[in-house]
Amino acid sequence: MEKSDLAAASALNGIEFNIARAVGPALAGLLIAVAGVAAAFVVNVFSFVGVIVVITRWKRPAKKRTLPPETLGGATLAALRYVRYSPVLRFVMLRAGVTMFAASSLLALLPAMARTLSAGPTVYGVLLGCFGLGAVLGALLMQPARQRWSLDRVAMVAVAVLGAMIAAAGAARSIAVLAVALVIAGGGWIVFISLVSALVQTLAPDWARARVLAVFILVFQGGLAAGSAVWGAMATRTGIPTALLWSGLATIVTVAFSAVRKLPEAGADMTPWNHWRMPAIVEDVRSALDHGRALVTVEYRVRRQHTEPFLRLMEKYEQVRRRDGASWWGIFRDIEDENVYVESFLAASWAEHLRQHDRFTRADREIEDEISQHVTEKPKIRHLIDVG
């Protein structure tokens, strides 16, 4: 499948997923209004039966493994390490977490707002349904908006609209006005979370995508939980309208993230690019491969007057090495030959180093190409195993 076909398929799947995610609150609100809160929870429980059936019947094609499977702890550390050494991913997650922290007051305080207007569950169900309706409309309008404007601009507008509607909800004194504010807020909400969640997936390679998405959900939901507690405490002290006003203003302020760094328009090419030479392992060393740490050294002969740009590139390369599994990294200069630099890095095991081979992507090729412009010959690579 061509890259353009993959992009089109991804966009179509994104639209379907966004609509499905947006329909949930609308149906929940309708069910609460008609049958009460308990009925909504019962239906939600039974809705998972279908998911369980689909998963049990799904026959995923088995992939041939050439390396031993990772442990749960090792896979978790790999996910955290990947996010830590991926600046763009960290920024997207930070922006999403802070925005959700600021905007969490709307859903957190919605039951209390509904209670001030009516003692029964009907009003709350209607208001939640309005929010869900807005989310459905936002999901439908998002793709046309993306065709006209950049991802960052659409996200900025969505957040600004969401913040304005949160503040407007605090000032609303009637069900009709509050319902309109919730419809518009639902659109802004779903557009932002859909854009950032899809972006996170495009910024991660296949092997790390599910793990990175789990970290993103943790940050996203953590922002919601922490924000709900903060705005709830503020509402207790100052009142719901004041809490919503400050929450709306805080949400609008998060638009300033775009002044620091804009959301990337699309992810880089994250397909694997395993091009590194595999060493011819001597028989006497094979027994140590299962338990010893792996040390890799790469010797570069750098052109004269190219030292500074070479070292700047090596700083970027350090991020790639650590992101893909290096537990330690260093760059050294030969004291007997001023043009020779040696890059060294450690992996926890030989298997972990082999995973580094598989985790290198075509997007990382640019760094290697730039480094090659500053060296006079092909780097010399050595692999060593810990025998202590």
C-alpha positions as CSV (number, residue, x, y, z in Angstrom):
1,M,0.0,0.0,0.0
2,E,1.3,3.4,-1.0
3,K,2.0,6.1,1.6
4,S,-0.8,8.3,0.3
5,D,-3.2,5.3,0.5
6,L,-2.2,4.7,4.1
7,A,-2.8,8.4,4.9
8,A,-6.2,8.3,3.3
9,A,-7.1,5.1,5.2
10,S,-5.9,6.6,8.4
11,A,-8.0,9.7,7.9
12,L,-11.1,7.7,7.2
13,N,-10.6,5.5,10.2
14,G,-10.0,8.7,12.3
15,I,-13.3,10.2,11.2
16,E,-15.2,6.9,12.0
17,F,-13.5,6.7,15.4
18,N,-14.2,10.3,16.2
19,I,-17.9,10.0,15.3
20,A,-18.1,6.8,17.4
21,R,-16.4,8.4,20.4
22,A,-18.6,11.5,20.1
23,V,-21.9,9.5,19.9
24,G,-21.3,8.0,23.3
25,P,-22.0,11.1,25.4
26,A,-25.0,11.9,23.3
27,L,-26.6,8.5,23.8
28,A,-25.6,8.5,27.5
29,G,-27.3,11.8,28.0
30,L,-30.4,10.7,26.2
31,L,-30.6,7.5,28.3
32,I,-30.1,9.4,31.5
33,A,-32.9,11.8,30.6
34,V,-35.3,9.0,29.7
35,A,-34.4,6.2,32.2
36,G,-32.1,7.6,34.8
37,V,-28.4,7.3,35.7
38,A,-28.5,3.6,36.7
39,A,-29.8,2.6,33.3
40,A,-26.9,4.3,31.6
41,F,-24.4,2.4,33.7
42,V,-26.1,-0.9,33.0
43,V,-26.1,-0.3,29.3
44,N,-22.5,0.7,29.4
45,V,-21.6,-2.6,31.2
46,F,-23.4,-4.7,28.5
47,S,-21.9,-2.7,25.7
48,F,-18.5,-4.1,26.6
49,V,-19.8,-7.6,25.8
50,G,-19.7,-6.8,22.1
51,V,-16.1,-5.6,22.5
52,I,-15.1,-8.8,24.3
53,V,-16.7,-10.9,21.6
54,V,-14.9,-9.1,18.8
55,I,-11.5,-9.4,20.5
56,T,-11.9,-13.1,21.2
57,R,-12.9,-13.8,17.6
58,W,-10.1,-11.6,16.2
59,K,-7.4,-13.7,14.5
60,R,-4.4,-11.5,14.3
61,P,-1.7,-12.7,11.9
62,A,1.2,-14.1,13.9
63,K,4.5,-12.3,13.4
64,K,7.7,-14.3,13.3
65,R,9.9,-13.4,16.2
66,T,13.7,-13.4,15.9
67,L,14.3,-12.0,19.4
68,P,13.1,-13.2,22.8
69,P,9.9,-11.5,24.0
70,E,10.3,-8.4,26.3
71,T,9.2,-8.6,29.9
72,L,6.4,-6.5,31.1
73,G,8.8,-4.3,33.1
74,G,11.2,-4.0,30.2
75,A,8.4,-3.0,27.8
76,T,7.1,-0.4,30.2
77,L,10.6,1.1,30.7
78,A,11.0,1.1,26.9
79,A,7.8,3.1,26.5
80,L,8.8,5.6,29.2
81,R,12.3,5.9,27.7
82,Y,10.9,6.5,24.2
83,V,8.7,9.3,25.4
84,R,11.4,10.8,27.5
85,Y,13.8,11.1,24.5
86,S,11.2,12.2,22.0
87,P,10.9,16.0,22.3
88,V,8.0,16.3,20.0
89,L,6.0,13.6,21.7
90,R,6.7,15.2,25.1
91,F,5.4,18.5,23.9
92,V,2.2,17.1,22.4
93,M,1.5,15.2,25.6
94,L,2.3,18.2,27.8
95,R,0.0,20.4,25.8
96,A,-2.8,17.8,25.9
97,G,-2.4,17.3,29.6
98,V,-2.4,21.0,30.5
99,T,-5.3,21.8,28.2
100,M,-7.4,19.0,29.7
101,F,-6.5,20.2,33.2
102,A,-7.7,23.6,32.4
103,A,-10.9,22.5,30.6
104,S,-11.9,19.6,32.9
105,S,-14.3,21.9,34.9
106,L,-17.0,21.7,32.4
107,L,-17.8,17.9,32.7
108,A,-16.7,17.8,36.4
109,L,-19.2,20.6,37.4
110,L,-21.9,19.7,34.9
111,P,-23.9,17.6,37.4
112,A,-23.8,20.4,40.0
113,M,-24.9,22.9,37.4
114,A,-27.8,20.7,36.3
115,R,-28.8,20.2,40.0
116,T,-29.1,24.0,40.4
117,L,-31.6,24.0,37.5
118,S,-33.5,20.9,38.4
119,A,-33.5,18.2,41.1
120,G,-34.1,15.3,38.8
121,P,-31.7,13.6,36.4
122,T,-33.6,14.7,33.2
123,V,-31.8,18.1,32.9
124,Y,-28.4,16.5,33.4
125,G,-29.2,13.9,30.8
126,V,-30.3,16.6,28.3
127,L,-27.2,18.8,29.0
128,L,-24.9,15.8,28.6
129,G,-26.7,14.9,25.4
130,C,-26.1,18.4,24.1
131,F,-22.4,18.1,24.8
132,G,-22.4,14.7,23.0
133,L,-24.4,16.2,20.1
134,G,-21.8,19.0,19.8
135,A,-19.0,16.3,19.8
136,V,-20.7,14.5,16.9
137,L,-21.0,17.8,14.9
138,G,-17.4,18.6,15.7
139,A,-16.2,15.2,14.5
140,L,-18.1,15.7,11.2
141,L,-16.7,19.2,10.7
142,M,-13.1,18.4,11.7
143,Q,-12.1,16.9,8.4
144,P,-13.3,19.8,6.2
145,A,-11.5,22.2,8.6
146,R,-8.3,20.2,8.3
147,Q,-8.4,20.4,4.5
148,R,-8.4,24.2,4.7
149,W,-6.2,24.9,7.7
150,S,-3.1,23.5,9.4
151,L,-3.5,21.0,12.3
152,D,-2.1,23.6,14.8
153,R,-4.6,26.3,13.7
154,V,-7.6,23.9,13.9
155,A,-6.4,22.8,17.4
156,M,-6.0,26.5,18.5
157,V,-9.4,27.5,17.3
158,A,-11.0,24.4,18.9
159,V,-9.3,25.1,22.3
160,A,-10.2,28.8,22.2
161,V,-13.9,28.0,21.4
162,L,-13.9,25.4,24.2
163,G,-12.5,27.9,26.7
164,A,-15.0,30.6,25.7
165,M,-17.9,28.2,26.0
166,I,-16.7,27.1,29.5
167,A,-16.8,30.7,30.6
168,A,-20.2,31.2,28.9
169,A,-21.6,28.1,30.7
170,G,-20.6,29.7,34.0
171,A,-22.6,32.8,33.1
172,A,-25.6,31.0,31.8
173,R,-28.8,31.3,33.8
174,S,-31.2,29.2,31.7
175,I,-31.2,25.7,30.4
176,A,-31.4,26.9,26.8
177,V,-28.3,29.1,27.0
178,L,-26.4,26.4,28.8
179,A,-27.4,23.8,26.2
180,V,-26.2,25.9,23.3
181,A,-22.9,26.5,25.1
182,L,-22.5,22.8,25.7
183,V,-23.2,21.9,22.1
184,I,-20.4,24.3,20.9
185,A,-18.1,23.2,23.7
186,G,-18.6,19.5,22.7
187,G,-17.4,20.3,19.2
188,G,-14.3,22.1,20.4
189,W,-13.6,19.3,22.9
190,I,-13.7,16.4,20.4
191,V,-11.8,18.2,17.7
192,F,-8.8,18.9,20.0
193,I,-8.6,15.5,21.6
194,S,-9.0,13.7,18.3
195,L,-6.3,15.8,16.7
196,V,-3.7,15.2,19.5
197,S,-4.5,11.5,20.0
198,A,-4.2,10.8,16.2
199,L,-0.9,12.9,16.2
200,V,0.6,10.9,19.0
201,Q,0.0,7.7,17.1
202,T,1.6,9.0,13.9
203,L,4.7,10.1,15.9
204,A,5.4,6.6,17.2
205,P,6.7,3.6,15.3
206,D,4.7,0.3,15.2
207,W,6.6,-1.3,18.1
208,A,6.0,1.6,20.4
209,R,2.6,2.9,19.3
210,A,0.4,1.1,21.8
211,R,2.8,1.8,24.7
212,V,3.1,5.5,23.8
213,L,-0.6,5.8,23.5
214,A,-0.9,4.3,27.0
215,V,1.4,7.0,28.3
216,F,-0.6,9.6,26.5
217,I,-3.9,8.4,28.0
218,L,-2.3,8.4,31.4
219,V,-1.2,12.0,30.9
220,F,-4.6,13.0,29.3
221,Q,-6.7,11.3,32.0
222,G,-4.4,12.5,34.7
223,G,-4.9,16.1,33.6
224,L,-8.7,15.6,33.7
225,A,-8.6,14.0,37.1
226,A,-6.3,16.6,38.6
227,G,-8.2,19.5,37.0
228,S,-11.6,18.2,38.2
229,A,-10.3,18.1,41.8
230,V,-8.9,21.7,41.5
231,W,-11.9,23.2,39.9
232,G,-14.2,21.4,42.3
233,A,-12.4,22.8,45.2
234,M,-12.5,26.2,43.8
235,A,-16.2,25.9,43.1
236,T,-16.8,24.9,46.7
237,R,-15.0,28.1,47.9
238,T,-16.0,30.7,45.3
239,G,-19.0,29.2,43.5
240,I,-19.5,27.4,40.2
241,P,-19.7,30.5,37.9
242,T,-16.4,31.8,39.2
243,A,-14.7,28.4,38.8
244,L,-16.0,28.0,35.3
245,L,-14.9,31.6,34.4
246,W,-11.3,30.9,35.5
247,S,-11.3,27.5,33.9
248,G,-12.4,29.0,30.6
249,L,-9.7,31.7,30.8
250,A,-7.1,29.1,31.6
251,T,-8.2,27.0,28.7
252,I,-7.9,29.9,26.3
253,V,-4.4,30.7,27.7
254,T,-3.2,27.2,26.7
255,V,-3.4,28.4,23.1
256,A,-0.1,30.2,23.8
257,F,1.6,26.8,23.5
258,S,1.5,27.4,19.7
259,A,3.9,30.4,20.2
260,V,6.4,28.0,21.8
261,R,6.1,25.2,19.3
262,K,3.4,24.4,16.8
263,L,1.9,20.9,16.5
264,P,3.6,19.1,13.6
265,E,1.5,18.8,10.5
266,A,2.2,15.1,10.1
267,G,4.4,12.4,11.7
268,A,7.8,11.5,10.1
269,D,8.4,8.2,8.3
270,M,8.4,5.8,11.2
271,T,8.9,2.6,9.2
272,P,11.8,0.5,10.4
273,W,15.2,1.0,8.7
274,N,17.4,-1.8,9.9
275,H,20.6,-1.2,7.9
276,W,23.3,-1.7,10.5
277,R,25.8,-4.4,10.0
278,M,25.4,-7.5,12.0
279,P,28.7,-8.8,13.5
280,A,30.1,-12.3,12.8
281,I,30.0,-13.6,16.4
282,V,32.8,-16.0,17.4
283,E,31.6,-19.2,19.0
284,D,33.4,-18.7,22.3
285,V,31.4,-15.5,23.0
286,R,27.9,-16.8,22.3
287,S,27.4,-18.1,25.9
288,A,27.9,-14.5,27.2
289,L,25.3,-13.0,24.9
290,D,22.4,-14.2,27.0
291,H,23.3,-12.3,30.2
292,G,26.0,-9.7,29.5
293,R,25.6,-6.1,28.7
294,A,26.4,-5.0,25.2
295,L,28.9,-2.2,24.5
296,V,28.9,-0.7,21.0
297,T,31.6,1.7,19.8
298,V,31.5,3.7,16.6
299,E,34.7,5.4,15.4
300,Y,34.4,8.5,13.2
301,R,37.2,10.2,11.4
302,V,35.9,13.8,11.2
303,R,37.0,16.4,8.6
304,R,39.0,19.3,9.8
305,Q,36.9,22.4,10.6
306,H,33.8,20.2,10.9
307,T,34.1,19.4,14.6
308,E,31.4,21.7,15.9
309,P,28.6,20.7,13.5
310,F,29.6,17.1,14.0
311,L,29.3,17.3,17.8
312,R,25.9,19.1,17.5
313,L,24.6,16.3,15.4
314,M,25.9,13.7,17.9
315,E,23.8,15.4,20.6
316,K,20.8,14.6,18.4
317,Y,22.1,11.1,17.8
318,E,22.3,10.6,21.6
319,Q,18.5,11.1,21.8
320,V,18.0,8.4,19.2
321,R,20.3,6.0,20.9
322,R,18.8,6.5,24.3
323,R,15.3,6.5,22.9
324,D,15.8,3.1,21.3
325,G,17.4,1.4,24.2
326,A,20.8,2.7,25.2
327,S,21.2,2.9,29.0
328,W,24.4,5.0,28.7
329,W,25.9,7.1,26.0
330,G,29.1,9.0,25.5
331,I,31.3,10.7,22.9
332,F,35.1,10.6,23.2
333,R,38.0,12.2,21.4
334,D,41.2,10.3,20.6
335,I,44.2,12.0,22.3
336,E,46.6,10.7,19.7
337,D,44.6,11.6,16.6
338,E,42.7,14.9,16.8
339,N,40.4,13.9,14.0
340,V,39.1,10.7,15.5
341,Y,36.0,10.6,17.7
342,V,34.5,7.5,19.3
343,E,30.8,7.2,20.2
344,S,30.1,4.6,22.8
345,F,26.8,3.3,24.2
346,L,25.6,0.5,26.5
347,A,22.5,-1.7,26.1
348,A,21.2,-3.8,28.9
349,S,21.7,-7.0,26.9
350,W,22.6,-8.2,23.5
351,A,19.0,-8.8,22.7
352,E,18.2,-5.2,23.7
353,H,20.9,-4.0,21.3
354,L,19.4,-6.1,18.5
355,R,16.1,-4.4,19.2
356,Q,17.9,-1.1,18.6
357,H,18.5,-2.3,15.1
358,D,14.8,-2.9,14.6
359,R,13.8,0.4,16.2
360,F,15.8,2.6,14.0
361,T,13.4,4.4,11.5
362,R,13.7,6.1,8.2
363,A,13.1,9.4,9.9
364,D,16.4,8.9,11.7
365,R,18.2,8.5,8.4
366,E,18.5,12.2,8.1
367,I,20.8,12.4,11.1
368,E,23.1,9.7,9.6
369,D,23.1,11.4,6.3
370,E,24.2,14.7,7.9
371,I,26.9,13.0,9.9
372,S,28.3,11.4,6.8
373,Q,28.9,14.9,5.4
374,H,31.4,15.6,8.2
375,V,33.4,12.4,8.1
376,T,36.1,11.3,5.7
377,E,35.4,7.5,5.7
378,K,32.8,5.0,6.8
379,P,32.6,4.7,10.6
380,K,34.2,1.6,12.2
381,I,31.8,-0.2,14.5
382,R,32.8,-2.6,17.3
383,H,30.5,-4.8,19.4
384,L,31.6,-5.9,22.8
385,I,29.9,-8.0,25.5
386,D,30.2,-7.9,29.2
387,V,32.0,-11.0,30.6
388,G,32.3,-9.8,34.2
